[in-house]
Amino acid sequence: MGIIVDVKGETCPIPLIETRKAIRKMNSGDELEVIGNHDASKAEIPMAVESLGEELLRIEDESDGKTWHIFIKKT
Amino acid sequence: MKRVTMVCHSGDLDKMYSALIIGTGNLSMGWESSIYFTFWGLERLKKGGLDGGPLSRMNFLGLGKWFMRRKMKQANIASLQRLMDDYKELGGKIIACEMTMEVMGLKRSDLNEELIDAYGAVGTWWKDAKDSDITLFI
């Protein structure tokens, strides 16, 4: 199952919190895409993924230079 | 599980932000979080009191607070209520100081009881703090 969390325009600590809330509701094997444009969160969400023991699939940047997409798989 | 334990002694608006951002941040990392509200901090657990505190600096009889809230709104900073809701949804723990309740003449029914996991004294705090990886006094 794929879930999308859109936190564009949100700032610290909301992108991190919304990512955590989504992961809590997911089942093993589910994938999550987090879309945002808060700079620090792009580095901090992968920290949370590692701390939670989930799998970071990839990070994609949009051509606007601000928006990022973080793909996570629940282990 | 790893845990951050805080004492929230201040009831200032900006320090309440610090406590709840650290709390929700740690919960987001998969840690446990416990906050012990005492003295002016406990005032923020009163019904309708969450964002009732002044700024810790440059409050200027509320003018500074009004200005700060306007700036925070422009920067799309989450409200304390939203942070508190998220803190509780992610399993954050809140302890209310019974001694402060006695000093300030507060009954449990004066507080937002649905937020509070335990009522206690320093021993209740110690029980959480002794095995914590991070302890903070705010």
N, CA and C atoms of all chains as a GROMACS GRO file, in nm:
protein
  639
    1MET      N    1   0.084  -0.119   0.000
    1MET     CA    2   0.000   0.000   0.000
    1MET      C    3   0.088   0.125   0.000
    2GLY      N    4   0.058   0.224  -0.082
    2GLY     CA    5   0.136   0.348  -0.086
    2GLY      C    6   0.060   0.461  -0.020
    3ILE      N    7   0.130   0.535   0.064
    3ILE     CA    8   0.069   0.648   0.134
    3ILE      C    9   0.149   0.774   0.100
    4ILE      N   10   0.079   0.885   0.083
    4ILE     CA   11   0.147   1.012   0.057
    4ILE      C   12   0.117   1.109   0.170
    5VAL      N   13   0.222   1.170   0.224
    5VAL     CA   14   0.207   1.275   0.324
    5VAL      C   15   0.263   1.403   0.262
    6ASP      N   16   0.178   1.504   0.248
    6ASP     CA   17   0.219   1.630   0.186
    6ASP      C   18   0.237   1.735   0.296
    7VAL      N   19   0.361   1.773   0.320
    7VAL     CA   20   0.389   1.874   0.423
    7VAL      C   21   0.455   1.998   0.361
    8LYS      N   22   0.422   2.023   0.235
    8LYS     CA   23   0.476   2.144   0.172
    8LYS      C   24   0.424   2.267   0.248
    9GLY      N   25   0.514   2.361   0.276
    9GLY     CA   26   0.475   2.482   0.348
    9GLY      C   27   0.479   2.466   0.499
   10GLU      N   28   0.494   2.342   0.547
   10GLU     CA   29   0.503   2.321   0.693
   10GLU      C   30   0.647   2.334   0.737
   11THR      N   31   0.664   2.378   0.861
   11THR     CA   32   0.799   2.398   0.914
   11THR      C   33   0.820   2.313   1.040
   12CYS      N   34   0.941   2.318   1.095
   12CYS     CA   35   0.978   2.238   1.213
   12CYS      C   36   0.875   2.251   1.324
   13PRO      N   37   0.833   2.144   1.388
   13PRO     CA   38   0.870   2.003   1.369
   13PRO      C   39   0.764   1.924   1.292
   14ILE      N   40   0.672   1.994   1.222
   14ILE     CA   41   0.556   1.927   1.165
   14ILE      C   42   0.592   1.818   1.061
   15PRO      N   43   0.687   1.844   0.966
   15PRO     CA   44   0.718   1.736   0.872
   15PRO      C   45   0.763   1.606   0.940
   16LEU      N   46   0.842   1.623   1.046
   16LEU     CA   47   0.890   1.506   1.122
   16LEU      C   48   0.774   1.435   1.192
   17ILE      N   49   0.688   1.514   1.254
   17ILE     CA   50   0.574   1.456   1.328
   17ILE      C   51   0.479   1.384   1.233
   18GLU      N   52   0.448   1.447   1.120
   18GLU     CA   53   0.352   1.385   1.026
   18GLU      C   54   0.411   1.257   0.966
   19THR      N   55   0.543   1.256   0.945
   19THR     CA   56   0.608   1.134   0.896
   19THR      C   57   0.593   1.022   0.998
   20ARG      N   58   0.620   1.055   1.124
   20ARG     CA   59   0.610   0.956   1.232
   20ARG      C   60   0.467   0.904   1.248
   21LYS      N   61   0.370   0.996   1.240
   21LYS     CA   62   0.230   0.956   1.254
   21LYS      C   63   0.191   0.858   1.143
   22ALA      N   64   0.239   0.887   1.020
   22ALA     CA   65   0.205   0.799   0.907
   22ALA      C   66   0.269   0.662   0.924
   23ILE      N   67   0.397   0.660   0.965
   23ILE     CA   68   0.467   0.531   0.980
   23ILE      C   69   0.400   0.444   1.086
   24ARG      N   70   0.352   0.509   1.192
   24ARG     CA   71   0.282   0.433   1.298
   24ARG      C   72   0.161   0.358   1.247
   25LYS      N   73   0.094   0.417   1.146
   25LYS     CA   74  -0.031   0.357   1.096
   25LYS      C   75  -0.006   0.255   0.985
   26MET      N   76   0.120   0.244   0.939
   26MET     CA   77   0.150   0.156   0.827
   26MET      C   78   0.178   0.014   0.873
   27ASN      N   79   0.165  -0.078   0.779
   27ASN     CA   80   0.200  -0.217   0.806
   27ASN      C   81   0.335  -0.247   0.740
   28SER      N   82   0.396  -0.354   0.784
   28SER     CA   83   0.525  -0.396   0.729
   28SER      C   84   0.514  -0.412   0.577
   29GLY      N   85   0.608  -0.351   0.506
   29GLY     CA   86   0.608  -0.360   0.359
   29GLY      C   87   0.542  -0.241   0.292
   30ASP      N   88   0.462  -0.164   0.367
   30ASP     CA   89   0.397  -0.044   0.310
   30ASP      C   90   0.501   0.062   0.276
   31GLU      N   91   0.470   0.139   0.172
   31GLU     CA   92   0.561   0.246   0.134
   31GLU      C   93   0.497   0.383   0.157
   32LEU      N   94   0.581   0.479   0.193
   32LEU     CA   95   0.537   0.615   0.223
   32LEU      C   96   0.618   0.714   0.140
   33GLU      N   97   0.547   0.811   0.083
   33GLU     CA   98   0.614   0.921   0.014
   33GLU      C   99   0.584   1.049   0.091
   34VAL      N  100   0.688   1.116   0.139
   34VAL     CA  101   0.671   1.244   0.208
   34VAL      C  102   0.716   1.354   0.112
   35ILE      N  103   0.628   1.451   0.090
   35ILE     CA  104   0.660   1.563   0.000
   35ILE      C  105   0.668   1.690   0.084
   36GLY      N  106   0.778   1.763   0.072
   36GLY     CA  107   0.792   1.886   0.149
   36GLY      C  108   0.892   1.981   0.088
   37ASN      N  109   0.906   2.098   0.152
   37ASN     CA  110   1.005   2.195   0.105
   37ASN      C  111   1.076   2.264   0.222
   38HIS      N  112   1.066   2.205   0.341
   38HIS     CA  113   1.138   2.257   0.458
   38HIS      C  114   1.278   2.195   0.456
   39ASP      N  115   1.379   2.282   0.445
   39ASP     CA  116   1.517   2.237   0.424
   39ASP      C  117   1.566   2.137   0.529
   40ALA      N  118   1.555   2.176   0.657
   40ALA     CA  119   1.611   2.093   0.764
   40ALA      C  120   1.544   1.955   0.768
   41SER      N  121   1.415   1.952   0.734
   41SER     CA  122   1.342   1.825   0.742
   41SER      C  123   1.394   1.724   0.640
   42LYS      N  124   1.449   1.774   0.531
   42LYS     CA  125   1.502   1.684   0.428
   42LYS      C  126   1.617   1.601   0.486
   43ALA      N  127   1.691   1.660   0.578
   43ALA     CA  128   1.800   1.586   0.644
   43ALA      C  129   1.750   1.511   0.767
   44GLU      N  130   1.647   1.566   0.833
   44GLU     CA  131   1.605   1.509   0.962
   44GLU      C  132   1.510   1.390   0.947
   45ILE      N  133   1.428   1.391   0.842
   45ILE     CA  134   1.338   1.276   0.823
   45ILE      C  135   1.419   1.147   0.801
   46PRO      N  136   1.526   1.150   0.718
   46PRO     CA  137   1.608   1.028   0.708
   46PRO      C  138   1.670   0.985   0.842
   47MET      N  139   1.700   1.083   0.931
   47MET     CA  140   1.750   1.048   1.065
   47MET      C  141   1.644   0.969   1.142
   48ALA      N  142   1.520   1.016   1.131
   48ALA     CA  143   1.410   0.947   1.201
   48ALA      C  144   1.390   0.808   1.143
   49VAL      N  145   1.399   0.797   1.010
   49VAL     CA  146   1.382   0.666   0.944
   49VAL      C  147   1.486   0.568   0.998
   50GLU      N  148   1.610   0.615   1.013
   50GLU     CA  149   1.716   0.528   1.064
   50GLU      C  150   1.691   0.493   1.211
   51SER      N  151   1.653   0.596   1.289
   51SER     CA  152   1.629   0.572   1.432
   51SER      C  153   1.513   0.475   1.455
   52LEU      N  154   1.414   0.481   1.366
   52LEU     CA  155   1.296   0.394   1.380
   52LEU      C  156   1.323   0.255   1.322
   53GLY      N  157   1.435   0.239   1.252
   53GLY     CA  158   1.467   0.110   1.193
   53GLY      C  159   1.389   0.080   1.066
   54GLU      N  160   1.339   0.186   1.000
   54GLU     CA  161   1.268   0.166   0.872
   54GLU      C  162   1.370   0.180   0.759
   55GLU      N  163   1.321   0.160   0.636
   55GLU     CA  164   1.412   0.162   0.522
   55GLU      C  165   1.392   0.289   0.439
   56LEU      N  166   1.502   0.362   0.416
   56LEU     CA  167   1.497   0.480   0.329
   56LEU      C  168   1.520   0.432   0.186
   57LEU      N  169   1.418   0.448   0.101
   57LEU     CA  170   1.430   0.398  -0.036
   57LEU      C  171   1.508   0.496  -0.123
   58ARG      N  172   1.464   0.623  -0.126
   58ARG     CA  173   1.536   0.723  -0.206
   58ARG      C  174   1.483   0.862  -0.175
   59ILE      N  175   1.561   0.962  -0.216
   59ILE     CA  176   1.519   1.102  -0.204
   59ILE      C  177   1.527   1.163  -0.344
   60GLU      N  178   1.419   1.228  -0.385
   60GLU     CA  179   1.418   1.293  -0.517
   60GLU      C  180   1.395   1.443  -0.498
   61ASP      N  181   1.466   1.523  -0.578
   61ASP     CA  182   1.450   1.668  -0.574
   61ASP      C  183   1.378   1.716  -0.698
   62GLU      N  184   1.288   1.810  -0.680
   62GLU     CA  185   1.220   1.868  -0.796
   62GLU      C  186   1.308   1.977  -0.858
   63SER      N  187   1.276   2.014  -0.980
   63SER     CA  188   1.361   2.110  -1.052
   63SER      C  189   1.351   2.252  -0.994
   64ASP      N  190   1.251   2.277  -0.906
   64ASP     CA  191   1.243   2.410  -0.844
   64ASP      C  192   1.352   2.433  -0.740
   65GLY      N  193   1.428   2.327  -0.708
   65GLY     CA  194   1.538   2.339  -0.613
   65GLY      C  195   1.496   2.344  -0.468
   66LYS      N  196   1.367   2.334  -0.442
   66LYS     CA  197   1.317   2.342  -0.304
   66LYS      C  198   1.243   2.215  -0.261
   67THR      N  199   1.156   2.168  -0.349
   67THR     CA  200   1.068   2.058  -0.312
   67THR      C  201   1.140   1.923  -0.320
   68TRP      N  202   1.121   1.846  -0.215
   68TRP     CA  203   1.182   1.713  -0.211
   68TRP      C  204   1.075   1.606  -0.188
   69HIS      N  205   1.108   1.484  -0.229
   69HIS     CA  206   1.022   1.368  -0.208
   69HIS      C  207   1.107   1.261  -0.140
   70ILE      N  208   1.064   1.217  -0.024
   70ILE     CA  209   1.138   1.113   0.049
   70ILE      C  210   1.052   0.986   0.049
   71PHE      N  211   1.110   0.877   0.002
   71PHE     CA  212   1.040   0.750  -0.007
   71PHE      C  213   1.090   0.655   0.101
   72ILE      N  214   0.994   0.603   0.178
   72ILE     CA  215   1.027   0.520   0.295
   72ILE      C  216   0.949   0.390   0.287
   73LYS      N  217   1.014   0.281   0.328
   73LYS     CA  218   0.944   0.152   0.336
   73LYS      C  219   0.945   0.106   0.481
   74LYS      N  220   0.827   0.065   0.528
   74LYS     CA  221   0.821   0.015   0.666
   74LYS      C  222   0.871  -0.128   0.668
   75THR      N  223   0.965  -0.155   0.758
   75THR     CA  224   1.026  -0.289   0.763
   75THR      C  225   0.938  -0.385   0.842
   76MET      N  226   1.350   0.115   2.558
   76MET     CA  227   1.343   0.225   2.461
   76MET      C  228   1.410   0.351   2.517
   77LYS      N  229   1.472   0.428   2.430
   77LYS     CA  230   1.539   0.550   2.474
   77LYS      C  231   1.436   0.658   2.510
   78ARG      N  232   1.474   0.747   2.602
   78ARG     CA  233   1.374   0.841   2.653
   78ARG      C  234   1.435   0.978   2.685
   79VAL      N  235   1.356   1.084   2.658
   79VAL     CA  236   1.390   1.217   2.705
   79VAL      C  237   1.290   1.253   2.814
   80THR      N  238   1.342   1.306   2.925
   80THR     CA  239   1.257   1.347   3.037
   80THR      C  240   1.282   1.494   3.066
   81MET      N  241   1.174   1.571   3.072
   81MET     CA  242   1.188   1.714   3.096
   81MET      C  243   1.114   1.757   3.222
   82VAL      N  244   1.164   1.865   3.282
   82VAL     CA  245   1.087   1.938   3.382
   82VAL      C  246   1.048   2.068   3.315
   83CYS      N  247   0.919   2.096   3.307
   83CYS     CA  248   0.875   2.223   3.251
   83CYS      C  249   0.833   2.311   3.368
   84HIS      N  250   0.925   2.397   3.412
   84HIS     CA  251   0.904   2.483   3.528
   84HIS      C  252   0.849   2.618   3.485
   85SER      N  253   0.884   2.656   3.361
   85SER     CA  254   0.842   2.786   3.309
   85SER      C  255   0.705   2.775   3.240
   86GLY      N  256   0.628   2.880   3.253
   86GLY     CA  257   0.500   2.884   3.182
   86GLY      C  258   0.506   2.979   3.064
   87ASP      N  259   0.626   3.028   3.032
   87ASP     CA  260   0.640   3.124   2.922
   87ASP      C  261   0.604   3.060   2.788
   88LEU      N  262   0.544   3.139   2.702
   88LEU     CA  263   0.498   3.089   2.572
   88LEU      C  264   0.612   3.025   2.492
   89ASP      N  265   0.723   3.096   2.484
   89ASP     CA  266   0.834   3.047   2.401
   89ASP      C  267   0.894   2.919   2.459
   90LYS      N  268   0.896   2.908   2.592
   90LYS     CA  269   0.954   2.789   2.654
   90LYS      C  270   0.859   2.669   2.642
   91MET      N  271   0.729   2.698   2.638
   91MET     CA  272   0.631   2.591   2.614
   91MET      C  273   0.654   2.533   2.475
   92TYR      N  274   0.684   2.622   2.380
   92TYR     CA  275   0.721   2.574   2.245
   92TYR      C  276   0.842   2.483   2.252
   93SER      N  277   0.945   2.527   2.327
   93SER     CA  278   1.066   2.445   2.337
   93SER      C  279   1.033   2.305   2.388
   94ALA      N  280   0.956   2.299   2.497
   94ALA     CA  281   0.924   2.170   2.558
   94ALA      C  282   0.848   2.080   2.460
   95LEU      N  283   0.748   2.136   2.393
   95LEU     CA  284   0.665   2.053   2.305
   95LEU      C  285   0.734   2.018   2.174
   96ILE      N  286   0.821   2.106   2.125
   96ILE     CA  287   0.896   2.072   2.003
   96ILE      C  288   0.998   1.963   2.033
   97ILE      N  289   1.068   1.976   2.146
   97ILE     CA  290   1.164   1.871   2.183
   97ILE      C  291   1.089   1.739   2.207
   98GLY      N  292   0.977   1.747   2.276
   98GLY     CA  293   0.898   1.626   2.305
   98GLY      C  294   0.850   1.557   2.179
   99THR      N  295   0.785   1.633   2.090
   99THR     CA  296   0.733   1.572   1.966
   99THR      C  297   0.848   1.526   1.876
  100GLY      N  298   0.959   1.602   1.876
  100GLY     CA  299   1.074   1.563   1.794
  100GLY      C  300   1.130   1.429   1.838
  101ASN      N  301   1.144   1.412   1.968
  101ASN     CA  302   1.196   1.286   2.019
  101ASN      C  303   1.100   1.171   1.994
  102LEU      N  304   0.970   1.195   2.010
  102LEU     CA  305   0.871   1.091   1.980
  102LEU      C  306   0.879   1.052   1.833
  103SER      N  307   0.903   1.152   1.746
  103SER     CA  308   0.912   1.125   1.603
  103SER      C  309   1.032   1.038   1.569
  104MET      N  310   1.136   1.047   1.653
  104MET     CA  311   1.254   0.964   1.632
  104MET      C  312   1.236   0.824   1.690
  105GLY      N  313   1.121   0.800   1.751
  105GLY     CA  314   1.093   0.669   1.808
  105GLY      C  315   1.131   0.657   1.955
  106TRP      N  316   1.164   0.771   2.019
  106TRP     CA  317   1.196   0.770   2.162
  106TRP      C  318   1.068   0.794   2.243
  107GLU      N  319   1.080   0.765   2.373
  107GLU     CA  320   0.974   0.803   2.466
  107GLU      C  321   1.000   0.946   2.514
  108SER      N  322   0.893   1.012   2.559
  108SER     CA  323   0.909   1.146   2.615
  108SER      C  324   0.818   1.163   2.736
  109SER      N  325   0.873   1.226   2.838
  109SER     CA  326   0.796   1.254   2.959
  109SER      C  327   0.823   1.398   3.002
  110ILE      N  328   0.717   1.473   3.028
  110ILE     CA  329   0.734   1.611   3.076
  110ILE      C  330   0.663   1.627   3.210
  111TYR      N  331   0.739   1.678   3.308
  111TYR     CA  332   0.684   1.702   3.442
  111TYR      C  333   0.654   1.852   3.453
  112PHE      N  334   0.529   1.886   3.465
  112PHE     CA  335   0.488   2.028   3.471
  112PHE      C  336   0.478   2.073   3.616
  113THR      N  337   0.555   2.176   3.648
  113THR     CA  338   0.556   2.226   3.786
  113THR      C  339   0.561   2.379   3.787
  114PHE      N  340   0.530   2.438   3.902
  114PHE     CA  341   0.525   2.584   3.917
  114PHE      C  342   0.453   2.652   3.799
  115TRP      N  343   0.519   2.748   3.732
  115TRP     CA  344   0.449   2.824   3.628
  115TRP      C  345   0.416   2.736   3.508
  116GLY      N  346   0.491   2.630   3.493
  116GLY     CA  347   0.461   2.536   3.384
  116GLY      C  348   0.325   2.472   3.402
  117LEU      N  349   0.291   2.440   3.528
  117LEU     CA  350   0.162   2.375   3.555
  117LEU      C  351   0.044   2.464   3.516
  118GLU      N  352   0.064   2.594   3.524
  118GLU     CA  353  -0.043   2.689   3.484
  118GLU      C  354  -0.090   2.663   3.341
  119ARG      N  355   0.002   2.612   3.260
  119ARG     CA  356  -0.030   2.590   3.118
  119ARG      C  357  -0.118   2.467   3.099
  120LEU      N  358  -0.132   2.385   3.203
  120LEU     CA  359  -0.220   2.269   3.194
  120LEU      C  360  -0.361   2.302   3.242
  121LYS      N  361  -0.379   2.427   3.291
  121LYS     CA  362  -0.514   2.468   3.330
  121LYS      C  363  -0.602   2.476   3.207
  122LYS      N  364  -0.729   2.453   3.226
  122LYS     CA  365  -0.823   2.459   3.114
  122LYS      C  366  -0.810   2.594   3.043
  123GLY      N  367  -0.785   2.589   2.912
  123GLY     CA  368  -0.772   2.712   2.834
  123GLY      C  369  -0.642   2.786   2.855
  124GLY      N  370  -0.545   2.724   2.925
  124GLY     CA  371  -0.424   2.797   2.962
  124GLY      C  372  -0.300   2.770   2.878
  125LEU      N  373  -0.312   2.680   2.780
  125LEU     CA  374  -0.193   2.631   2.710
  125LEU      C  375  -0.108   2.743   2.650
  126ASP      N  376  -0.172   2.838   2.583
  126ASP     CA  377  -0.092   2.945   2.522
  126ASP      C  378  -0.111   3.078   2.594
  127GLY      N  379  -0.144   3.068   2.723
  127GLY     CA  380  -0.172   3.189   2.800
  127GLY      C  381  -0.050   3.256   2.862
  128GLY      N  382   0.068   3.197   2.843
  128GLY     CA  383   0.188   3.251   2.907
  128GLY      C  384   0.246   3.371   2.833
  129PRO      N  385   0.325   3.452   2.905
  129PRO     CA  386   0.392   3.566   2.842
  129PRO      C  387   0.518   3.518   2.769
  130LEU      N  388   0.583   3.607   2.695
  130LEU     CA  389   0.715   3.577   2.639
  130LEU      C  390   0.818   3.584   2.752
  131SER      N  391   0.922   3.502   2.745
  131SER     CA  392   1.023   3.504   2.851
  131SER      C  393   1.106   3.632   2.846
  132ARG      N  394   1.116   3.694   2.729
  132ARG     CA  395   1.187   3.822   2.715
  132ARG      C  396   1.106   3.912   2.624
  133MET      N  397   1.118   4.042   2.646
  133MET     CA  398   1.055   4.143   2.561
  133MET      C  399   0.904   4.123   2.547
  134ASN      N  400   0.840   4.088   2.659
  134ASN     CA  401   0.695   4.070   2.654
  134ASN      C  402   0.623   4.204   2.642
  135PHE      N  403   0.679   4.307   2.706
  135PHE     CA  404   0.624   4.443   2.701
  135PHE      C  405   0.473   4.445   2.726
  136LEU      N  406   0.433   4.389   2.840
  136LEU     CA  407   0.291   4.385   2.881
  136LEU      C  408   0.201   4.322   2.776
  137GLY      N  409   0.257   4.226   2.704
  137GLY     CA  410   0.175   4.152   2.607
  137GLY      C  411   0.193   4.197   2.464
  138LEU      N  412   0.251   4.315   2.447
  138LEU     CA  413   0.270   4.366   2.310
  138LEU      C  414   0.372   4.280   2.233
  139GLY      N  415   0.479   4.244   2.305
  139GLY     CA  416   0.581   4.158   2.244
  139GLY      C  417   0.524   4.023   2.206
  140LYS      N  418   0.438   3.972   2.293
  140LYS     CA  419   0.376   3.842   2.266
  140LYS      C  420   0.287   3.851   2.142
  141TRP      N  421   0.210   3.958   2.134
  141TRP     CA  422   0.122   3.977   2.020
  141TRP      C  423   0.203   3.982   1.891
  142PHE      N  424   0.317   4.054   1.896
  142PHE     CA  425   0.404   4.068   1.780
  142PHE      C  426   0.466   3.932   1.742
  143MET      N  427   0.511   3.861   1.844
  143MET     CA  428   0.572   3.730   1.820
  143MET      C  429   0.471   3.633   1.758
  144ARG      N  430   0.349   3.635   1.809
  144ARG     CA  431   0.247   3.543   1.756
  144ARG      C  432   0.217   3.576   1.611
  145ARG      N  433   0.217   3.707   1.578
  145ARG     CA  434   0.193   3.748   1.440
  145ARG      C  435   0.305   3.698   1.349
  146LYS      N  436   0.430   3.712   1.398
  146LYS     CA  437   0.545   3.665   1.319
  146LYS      C  438   0.540   3.513   1.302
  147MET      N  439   0.499   3.445   1.408
  147MET     CA  440   0.493   3.299   1.402
  147MET      C  441   0.386   3.253   1.305
  148LYS      N  442   0.276   3.326   1.302
  148LYS     CA  443   0.168   3.292   1.211
  148LYS      C  444   0.215   3.311   1.066
  149GLN      N  445   0.287   3.421   1.044
  149GLN     CA  446   0.340   3.448   0.909
  149GLN      C  447   0.436   3.338   0.865
  150ALA      N  448   0.513   3.285   0.962
  150ALA     CA  449   0.611   3.181   0.931
  150ALA      C  450   0.547   3.042   0.933
  151ASN      N  451   0.414   3.038   0.951
  151ASN     CA  452   0.339   2.913   0.954
  151ASN      C  453   0.389   2.816   1.062
  152ILE      N  454   0.417   2.869   1.181
  152ILE     CA  455   0.458   2.785   1.294
  152ILE      C  456   0.331   2.723   1.354
  153ALA      N  457   0.340   2.596   1.389
  153ALA     CA  458   0.224   2.525   1.444
  153ALA      C  459   0.182   2.586   1.577
  154SER      N  460   0.052   2.578   1.606
  154SER     CA  461   0.004   2.627   1.736
  154SER      C  462   0.045   2.530   1.846
  155LEU      N  463   0.049   2.580   1.970
  155LEU     CA  464   0.080   2.493   2.084
  155LEU      C  465  -0.024   2.382   2.095
  156GLN      N  466  -0.149   2.414   2.062
  156GLN     CA  467  -0.254   2.311   2.071
  156GLN      C  468  -0.227   2.196   1.974
  157ARG      N  469  -0.184   2.231   1.853
  157ARG     CA  470  -0.154   2.126   1.755
  157ARG      C  471  -0.036   2.041   1.802
  158LEU      N  472   0.067   2.108   1.858
  158LEU     CA  473   0.184   2.034   1.908
  158LEU      C  474   0.146   1.944   2.026
  159MET      N  475   0.060   1.997   2.113
  159MET     CA  476   0.016   1.916   2.228
  159MET      C  477  -0.067   1.796   2.181
  160ASP      N  478  -0.156   1.817   2.084
  160ASP     CA  479  -0.236   1.706   2.030
  160ASP      C  480  -0.145   1.599   1.970
  161ASP      N  481  -0.043   1.643   1.894
  161ASP     CA  482   0.051   1.548   1.833
  161ASP      C  483   0.134   1.478   1.940
  162TYR      N  484   0.174   1.553   2.042
  162TYR     CA  485   0.253   1.496   2.152
  162TYR      C  486   0.177   1.380   2.217
  163LYS      N  487   0.049   1.404   2.241
  163LYS     CA  488  -0.033   1.299   2.304
  163LYS      C  489  -0.061   1.184   2.207
  164GLU      N  490  -0.086   1.217   2.081
  164GLU     CA  491  -0.115   1.111   1.982
  164GLU      C  492   0.004   1.017   1.967
  165LEU      N  493   0.126   1.072   1.977
  165LEU     CA  494   0.246   0.990   1.962
  165LEU      C  495   0.289   0.925   2.094
  166GLY      N  496   0.205   0.936   2.196
  166GLY     CA  497   0.231   0.864   2.321
  166GLY      C  498   0.313   0.941   2.423
  167GLY      N  499   0.325   1.073   2.409
  167GLY     CA  500   0.400   1.152   2.506
  167GLY      C  501   0.331   1.153   2.642
  168LYS      N  502   0.414   1.149   2.747
  168LYS     CA  503   0.361   1.141   2.884
  168LYS      C  504   0.367   1.278   2.951
  169ILE      N  505   0.264   1.307   3.032
  169ILE     CA  506   0.260   1.432   3.107
  169ILE      C  507   0.231   1.402   3.254
  170ILE      N  508   0.316   1.460   3.340
  170ILE     CA  509   0.297   1.444   3.484
  170ILE      C  510   0.269   1.583   3.543
  171ALA      N  511   0.168   1.592   3.628
  171ALA     CA  512   0.135   1.719   3.694
  171ALA      C  513   0.188   1.715   3.837
  172CYS      N  514   0.250   1.825   3.878
  172CYS     CA  515   0.309   1.835   4.012
  172CYS      C  516   0.200   1.860   4.116
  173GLU      N  517   0.185   1.766   4.209
  173GLU     CA  518   0.079   1.779   4.311
  173GLU      C  519   0.109   1.890   4.411
  174MET      N  520   0.240   1.911   4.439
  174MET     CA  521   0.274   2.016   4.534
  174MET      C  522   0.232   2.152   4.479
  175THR      N  523   0.259   2.176   4.351
  175THR     CA  524   0.218   2.302   4.290
  175THR      C  525   0.066   2.316   4.294
  176MET      N  526  -0.004   2.207   4.272
  176MET     CA  527  -0.151   2.212   4.278
  176MET      C  528  -0.198   2.258   4.415
  177GLU      N  529  -0.129   2.206   4.520
  177GLU     CA  530  -0.166   2.246   4.656
  177GLU      C  531  -0.136   2.394   4.680
  178VAL      N  532  -0.016   2.437   4.638
  178VAL     CA  533   0.027   2.576   4.659
  178VAL      C  534  -0.069   2.672   4.588
  179MET      N  535  -0.106   2.637   4.466
  179MET     CA  536  -0.188   2.727   4.385
  179MET      C  537  -0.337   2.700   4.400
  180GLY      N  538  -0.370   2.606   4.487
  180GLY     CA  539  -0.511   2.577   4.513
  180GLY      C  540  -0.584   2.522   4.391
  181LEU      N  541  -0.513   2.439   4.313
  181LEU     CA  542  -0.574   2.383   4.192
  181LEU      C  543  -0.628   2.243   4.219
  182LYS      N  544  -0.748   2.218   4.171
  182LYS     CA  545  -0.806   2.084   4.178
  182LYS      C  546  -0.783   2.016   4.042
  183ARG      N  547  -0.792   1.885   4.040
  183ARG     CA  548  -0.775   1.815   3.912
  183ARG      C  549  -0.875   1.866   3.807
  184SER      N  550  -0.993   1.901   3.855
  184SER     CA  551  -1.096   1.947   3.761
  184SER      C  552  -1.065   2.084   3.702
  185ASP      N  553  -0.966   2.156   3.762
  185ASP     CA  554  -0.923   2.284   3.704
  185ASP      C  555  -0.828   2.262   3.586
  186LEU      N  556  -0.774   2.140   3.577
  186LEU     CA  557  -0.672   2.110   3.475
  186LEU      C  558  -0.732   2.034   3.358
  187ASN      N  559  -0.660   2.033   3.247
  187ASN     CA  560  -0.698   1.951   3.132
  187ASN      C  561  -0.664   1.806   3.164
  188GLU      N  562  -0.753   1.741   3.236
  188GLU     CA  563  -0.723   1.608   3.289
  188GLU      C  564  -0.694   1.506   3.180
  189GLU      N  565  -0.754   1.526   3.061
  189GLU     CA  566  -0.735   1.427   2.954
  189GLU      C  567  -0.590   1.426   2.902
  190LEU      N  568  -0.514   1.531   2.934
  190LEU     CA  569  -0.374   1.537   2.890
  190LEU      C  570  -0.280   1.468   2.988
  191ILE      N  571  -0.325   1.456   3.113
  191ILE     CA  572  -0.235   1.419   3.222
  191ILE      C  573  -0.237   1.268   3.247
  192ASP      N  574  -0.116   1.209   3.244
  192ASP     CA  575  -0.103   1.065   3.264
  192ASP      C  576  -0.085   1.030   3.410
  193ALA      N  577  -0.024   1.121   3.487
  193ALA     CA  578   0.002   1.092   3.628
  193ALA      C  579   0.010   1.222   3.708
  194TYR      N  580  -0.026   1.212   3.837
  194TYR     CA  581  -0.010   1.323   3.930
  194TYR      C  582   0.093   1.276   4.032
  195GLY      N  583   0.193   1.359   4.061
  195GLY     CA  584   0.294   1.309   4.153
  195GLY      C  585   0.389   1.415   4.200
  196ALA      N  586   0.496   1.366   4.265
  196ALA     CA  587   0.597   1.454   4.320
  196ALA      C  588   0.732   1.415   4.261
  197VAL      N  589   0.838   1.457   4.328
  197VAL     CA  590   0.971   1.441   4.270
  197VAL      C  591   1.005   1.293   4.245
  198GLY      N  592   0.951   1.204   4.326
  198GLY     CA  593   0.979   1.061   4.307
  198GLY      C  594   0.921   1.009   4.176
  199THR      N  595   0.806   1.064   4.138
  199THR     CA  596   0.742   1.023   4.012
  199THR      C  597   0.828   1.067   3.895
  200TRP      N  598   0.883   1.190   3.908
  200TRP     CA  599   0.974   1.240   3.806
  200TRP      C  600   1.100   1.155   3.800
  201TRP      N  601   1.155   1.124   3.919
  201TRP     CA  602   1.279   1.046   3.928
  201TRP      C  603   1.265   0.910   3.860
  202LYS      N  604   1.149   0.849   3.876
  202LYS     CA  605   1.125   0.718   3.818
  202LYS      C  606   1.143   0.722   3.666
  203ASP      N  607   1.098   0.831   3.603
  203ASP     CA  608   1.118   0.847   3.458
  203ASP      C  609   1.259   0.894   3.426
  204ALA      N  610   1.312   0.984   3.511
  204ALA     CA  611   1.439   1.048   3.479
  204ALA      C  612   1.559   0.955   3.493
  205LYS      N  613   1.552   0.862   3.590
  205LYS     CA  614   1.672   0.783   3.623
  205LYS      C  615   1.717   0.696   3.506
  206ASP      N  616   1.627   0.655   3.423
  206ASP     CA  617   1.665   0.570   3.310
  206ASP      C  618   1.661   0.647   3.178
  207SER      N  619   1.660   0.779   3.187
  207SER     CA  620   1.651   0.857   3.063
  207SER      C  621   1.787   0.882   3.001
  208ASP      N  622   1.786   0.896   2.871
  208ASP     CA  623   1.910   0.926   2.798
  208ASP      C  624   1.936   1.076   2.793
  209ILE      N  625   1.829   1.154   2.800
  209ILE     CA  626   1.840   1.301   2.802
  209ILE      C  627   1.745   1.354   2.908
  210THR      N  628   1.794   1.446   2.993
  210THR     CA  629   1.705   1.515   3.086
  210THR      C  630   1.724   1.666   3.069
  211LEU      N  631   1.614   1.738   3.068
  211LEU     CA  632   1.619   1.882   3.046
  211LEU      C  633   1.531   1.954   3.147
  212PHE      N  634   1.577   2.071   3.189
  212PHE     CA  635   1.499   2.159   3.279
  212PHE      C  636   1.465   2.286   3.203
  213ILE      N  637   1.336   2.308   3.185
  213ILE     CA  638   1.294   2.423   3.102
  213ILE      C  639   1.219   2.524   3.186
   0.00000   0.00000   0.00000
